[in-house]
Each structure stands twice: as C-alpha cells, then as structure tokens.
Amino acid sequence: MKLLPKIPFRHRRFPVAQPPSVFERTPIRAPGQGWIPECVCGRGCIPPVSEGAAGWLRALRWTAFALVMLTAPALLLTRLLPERLRPAPVQWYAWLAVSSIGVRVKVRRAQDLPTIAAPAGAGEVWAPQHTSWLDAILLHAITRSTYVARGDLMRVPVVRTLARTLRMIPIDRTKLRELPGLVAEAGRRVAAGERVVVFPEATTWCGKHHGRFHPAFFDAAASTGGRVRPIRIWYGEDADEPDVTPCFVLEDNGLDSIKRIIGHRGLRANIWIGPSLAGTDRRELAELTERLVFGRSAEYAEQDVQAA
C-alpha cells in the first residue's frame, strides 16, 4: 500500500478558540528589525460621528490646546529643580493639556491604594492597556511615575531633553539586545521604591479590541519583590462599549486623534487602578494582570472613589 506523504504541521488547520474581543498582533520579524507588533486596528474601527461639539466650542478648545503646546518648552526649566520636585510641574501641565481639549477624568482605585500621589513602601509596575497617546498624559496627571517610552520620540530635541529630565526609559524595539538592560533598569527603580509605568501591549489598539500583555517588563517586579498594578483606561460611559474617539490607529497621525477628541461633544476618560499583585513569575504576572484589566468590567463602577 502506498503511503500518502506526511503533511507538514504548518499546513494543517485546527480550530482555534479566541476571545471575541482579542486579536493577536503578529510580530513582524525581519533581519535587523527586532520585534515590532503589527497594528490591526484601523479607521474601520471608528464609527462615523453623528453629532459633535459646536463650532465655537471647537475653536475654544483649539485655542486653549495651542496655548498649552506653546508653553511646553517651559517644562525644560524643571531641570533646575531638585529631583523630588520635578514631577509636580509635569502633573500640573498634564492636567492643563487634558482640560484644554475638553476631557473629563474619573479615577477609580482599589481599596489597598490609599493615595496615588506617590508609591509607599515597595515599588510598583503599573501596567495599563494602550489605546491612545492620551493614556500617558492622563497617567502623568494623576501620579508621579517614570515611564517606559518609545525610543523614536527621543529624536525630537525638546522631547529628548524633557524625557531625560523625567528619567524616562526609552525602548527601541528594533534592538532586542538592549531589552534585558532596560528591564534591569526598571527593576532597579522598582527596588528603590519607585513606580514604573509600562504599556505591555507594546502598541495602541482601538479600545474595543486589545492585544496580549507581553511579560518582559513584569520581571522588574517579579525579580525585585515589587508589586504590579493592573490599570484599565477607557473612554466613554461604558467599559464594555468604550468610545473609540481618542484611539491612535494604523492610518492616524497624532493630529487625527486630536481632531476627533476636540470635535467630541464631551469626552470622559475613566482610569481604574486595580489591586497590587505579587509574584515571582513574570509570565504568570502578565497573564493575571491582563485578565484583571480586561475581565472585570462589571466591578469598575463599584470602586468609584475619586473624580476630577
């Protein structure tokens, strides 16, 4: 009897169970490129706007936003301040930026977090999902932290100087060999009692869909005895049906997202700060944090303790 040739495993098809709101972004790997997550969310994720802000309100917001941007270089003067005083002007500026474009902010936090002004005791890794450039501005407004930020932003001289002043950790995903050193630096800060914010999805999604949490920077807590806090940021009234207006997707540049936010009748940003998690396995921490961020929508409203 003639045997049929064996079909290579990669050609076989198996049904794969996938949560309806989760899409895996396939990493793009090419010689010399390292690891870059592929964006699958585009403008097709954004529904047409039925009714936006009045013309006079848009003009007012554009004017206020322009004034805030023009004063941005003044933040460079924070280099003259003692290091412990530098975050305060940045928080104040972040609140101005958020308010200028008409965004209202509501913060919900877990019972074990009496204050979000500064970490107390053990350091923490804050791990939010990522929808928009606005996410980082919001977190700057409510807490004093250091951030893992995109390395390509450092090409702009003013941004580079400000990033160094704020002790940001720049990551270049085209240079994977640098990753262990960056994780170690984040770990040193966590061990020193600092709070480090990292976006573990590694790129932005539309808000209705999301990616998985990559475990690398969770090692900053796992290897130092620090804690991890799951952070959920969503826009609109319903966590299960978020407003995708602020999202930063494939075809967008920064201005497109700003236009949509300024043209919105009144956008509300919600920030849920979850309970601290401890563990020694970075993968387990990443998986647990992801489940808490995307799987507890019904409980977010029960922890409504602070609004702004």
C-alpha positions in Angstrom: 0.0 0.0 0.0 1.4 3.4 -1.0 1.6 5.8 1.9 0.5 9.3 1.5 3.1 12.0 2.0 3.0 13.4 5.5 1.5 16.9 5.6 3.8 19.4 7.3 2.3 20.7 10.6 2.2 24.2 9.5 -0.2 23.3 6.7 -2.7 21.6 8.9 -5.7 23.6 10.1 -7.1 23.4 13.6 -9.9 25.4 15.1 -8.5 28.0 17.5 -10.7 29.4 20.3 -10.2 33.1 20.6 -11.9 35.5 22.9 -14.2 37.7 20.8 -12.5 41.0 21.8 -8.9 39.8 21.5 -6.8 39.9 18.3 -3.2 38.8 18.4 -0.9 41.2 16.6 1.6 39.1 14.7 5.1 40.3 15.4 7.0 41.4 12.3 10.4 39.9 12.3 13.0 40.9 9.6 16.8 40.9 9.6 17.9 43.8 11.8 14.4 44.9 12.7 14.0 43.2 16.0 10.4 42.8 17.2 7.7 45.2 16.1 4.0 44.5 16.9 1.8 44.7 13.8 -1.2 47.0 14.1 -4.5 45.5 13.0 -6.8 48.3 14.2 -7.6 51.0 11.6 -10.1 53.7 10.9 -12.7 51.0 10.2 -12.9 50.6 13.9 -14.1 54.2 14.3 -17.8 54.8 13.7 -18.9 58.0 12.0 -19.7 60.9 14.3 -23.4 61.7 14.4 -23.2 64.9 16.4 -20.1 66.7 17.5 -19.2 69.8 19.5 -20.4 73.2 18.4 -18.2 75.3 16.2 -17.4 77.9 18.9 -16.5 75.1 21.4 -14.1 73.5 18.9 -12.5 76.9 18.3 -12.1 77.5 22.1 -10.5 74.1 22.6 -8.1 74.5 19.7 -7.0 77.9 21.1 -6.5 76.5 24.6 -4.6 73.5 23.3 -2.4 75.7 21.1 -1.5 77.9 24.1 -0.7 74.8 26.2 1.6 73.5 23.4 3.3 76.8 23.1 4.2 76.7 26.8 5.6 73.2 26.6 9.3 74.3 26.4 8.9 75.9 29.9 8.9 72.4 31.3 12.6 72.2 30.5 13.1 74.6 33.4 12.2 71.7 35.7 15.8 70.6 35.3 16.7 73.4 37.6 14.6 72.0 40.4 15.6 69.3 42.9 14.7 65.9 41.5 12.0 65.3 44.1 10.2 68.5 42.9 10.3 67.9 39.2 7.2 65.7 38.8 4.8 68.4 40.2 5.1 70.9 37.3 4.6 68.0 34.9 1.5 66.9 36.6 0.1 70.4 36.6 0.9 70.7 32.9 -0.7 67.3 32.1 -3.9 68.5 33.7 -3.8 71.6 31.7 -3.4 69.6 28.4 -6.2 67.2 29.3 -8.6 70.1 30.3 -7.7 72.2 27.2 -9.2 69.6 24.8 -12.4 69.1 26.9 -11.6 65.7 28.5 -13.2 65.0 31.9 -11.4 62.4 34.1 -12.8 59.9 36.6 -10.5 57.8 38.7 -11.4 54.5 40.4 -8.9 52.8 42.7 -8.7 49.6 44.7 -9.1 49.6 48.5 -5.4 48.9 49.1 -4.3 52.1 47.4 -4.9 55.0 49.9 -3.1 57.5 47.7 -1.9 57.7 44.1 0.4 60.7 44.7 3.5 58.6 45.3 4.3 54.9 45.9 4.6 53.9 49.5 6.9 51.0 50.6 7.6 48.6 47.8 8.0 49.9 44.3 5.4 49.1 41.7 5.0 48.4 38.0 1.8 49.9 36.6 0.5 48.0 33.6 -2.3 49.7 31.6 -3.7 48.7 28.3 -2.9 51.1 25.5 -5.5 53.0 23.3 -4.2 56.5 22.7 -1.4 58.9 23.2 -3.8 60.4 25.7 -3.3 57.5 28.1 0.2 58.6 29.1 -0.9 62.2 29.6 -3.7 61.1 31.9 -1.4 58.9 34.0 1.1 61.8 34.2 -1.7 64.0 35.5 -2.8 61.7 38.3 0.5 60.1 39.5 4.2 60.7 39.8 6.0 57.9 37.9 8.7 57.1 35.5 7.8 55.6 32.1 9.0 53.1 29.5 8.6 55.2 26.4 9.1 54.8 22.6 12.7 55.4 21.7 11.8 57.1 18.4 10.3 60.0 20.3 13.8 60.9 21.5 14.7 62.1 18.0 12.9 65.4 18.8 15.4 67.6 20.8 12.8 69.1 23.1 11.1 65.8 23.8 14.5 64.1 24.3 15.6 66.7 26.9 12.3 66.5 28.7 12.4 62.7 28.7 15.8 62.7 30.3 14.7 65.2 32.9 11.8 62.9 33.8 14.1 59.9 33.7 12.1 58.0 31.1 13.3 54.6 29.9 13.4 54.7 26.1 12.8 51.4 24.3 13.8 50.7 20.7 12.0 47.5 19.6 14.3 47.2 16.7 17.2 46.5 19.1 16.2 43.5 21.2 19.6 43.1 22.6 19.0 46.2 24.7 15.9 44.8 26.3 17.5 43.0 29.2 19.3 46.1 30.2 16.1 48.2 30.1 14.2 45.6 32.2 17.1 45.6 34.7 17.0 49.5 34.9 13.2 49.3 35.5 13.9 46.7 38.2 16.4 48.9 39.9 13.8 51.7 40.1 11.1 49.4 41.5 13.6 48.0 44.1 14.3 51.6 45.1 10.6 52.1 45.8 9.7 53.9 42.6 6.6 53.5 40.3 7.3 52.5 36.7 4.6 52.6 34.1 4.9 50.3 31.1 2.4 49.6 28.3 2.7 45.8 27.9 0.7 45.5 24.7 3.6 47.4 23.1 1.3 49.4 20.8 -2.1 51.1 20.7 -5.4 49.4 19.9 -8.8 50.9 19.1 -10.3 50.2 22.6 -12.8 47.6 21.6 -10.1 45.2 20.7 -6.9 44.5 22.6 -3.7 42.5 22.4 -1.9 40.3 24.9 0.3 41.6 27.7 4.0 40.8 26.9 5.8 39.7 30.0 9.3 41.2 29.7 8.9 44.3 32.0 6.9 42.3 34.6 10.2 40.9 35.5 11.0 44.3 37.0 8.6 43.4 39.8 9.0 39.7 39.8 12.8 39.8 40.4 12.8 42.5 43.0 9.9 41.8 45.2 7.9 44.7 43.8 4.2 44.8 43.0 2.2 45.0 39.8 -0.9 47.0 39.5 -3.4 46.4 36.6 -4.6 49.6 35.1 -7.6 50.0 32.8 -8.2 53.2 30.9 -11.3 53.5 28.8 -13.2 56.4 27.3 -17.0 57.0 27.4 -19.6 55.8 29.9 -19.4 52.0 29.4 -16.3 49.9 29.9 -17.8 47.1 27.8 -18.6 49.5 24.9 -15.8 52.1 25.1 -15.8 55.3 23.0 -13.0 54.8 20.4 -12.7 58.5 19.5 -9.3 59.1 21.1 -7.7 55.9 19.7 -4.5 56.1 17.7 -4.7 53.5 14.9 -3.0 52.5 11.7 -3.8 55.3 9.3 -3.7 58.0 12.0 -1.1 60.6 12.8 -1.2 62.4 16.1 -3.3 65.3 14.7 -6.1 63.0 13.5 -6.7 61.7 17.0 -6.5 65.3 18.5 -9.1 66.5 15.9 -11.5 63.7 16.9 -11.1 64.5 20.6 -11.6 68.2 20.2 -14.6 67.6 18.0 -16.3 65.4 20.6 -19.3 66.8 22.5 -17.7 65.9 25.8 -15.3 63.0 26.3 -14.9 61.3 29.6 -11.7 59.3 30.5 -12.0 56.6 33.1 -9.0 55.2 34.9 -9.3 52.0 37.0 -6.4 51.3 39.3 -6.5 47.7 40.5 -5.2 45.8 43.5 -1.5 45.2 43.8 -0.2 41.8 42.7 2.9 39.9 43.8 4.7 37.0 42.2 8.0 35.7 41.1 7.0 34.5 37.6 6.8 37.3 35.1 4.6 35.3 32.7 2.1 34.5 35.4 2.0 38.1 36.5 1.4 39.3 32.9 -1.4 36.8 32.3 -3.1 37.6 35.6 -2.8 41.4 35.0 -4.3 41.0 31.5 -7.2 39.1 32.9 -7.9 41.7 35.6 -7.6 44.6 33.1 -9.9 43.1 30.5 -12.2 40.8 32.5 -13.6 42.9 35.4 -15.7 45.5 33.6 -18.7 44.9 35.9 -16.7 45.8 39.0 -15.2 49.0 37.8 -18.2 51.1 38.8 -18.1 49.7 42.3 -14.8 51.4 43.1 -15.8 55.0 42.3 -13.9 56.9 44.9 -12.4 59.9 43.1 -13.5 62.2 40.3 -12.0 65.2 38.6 
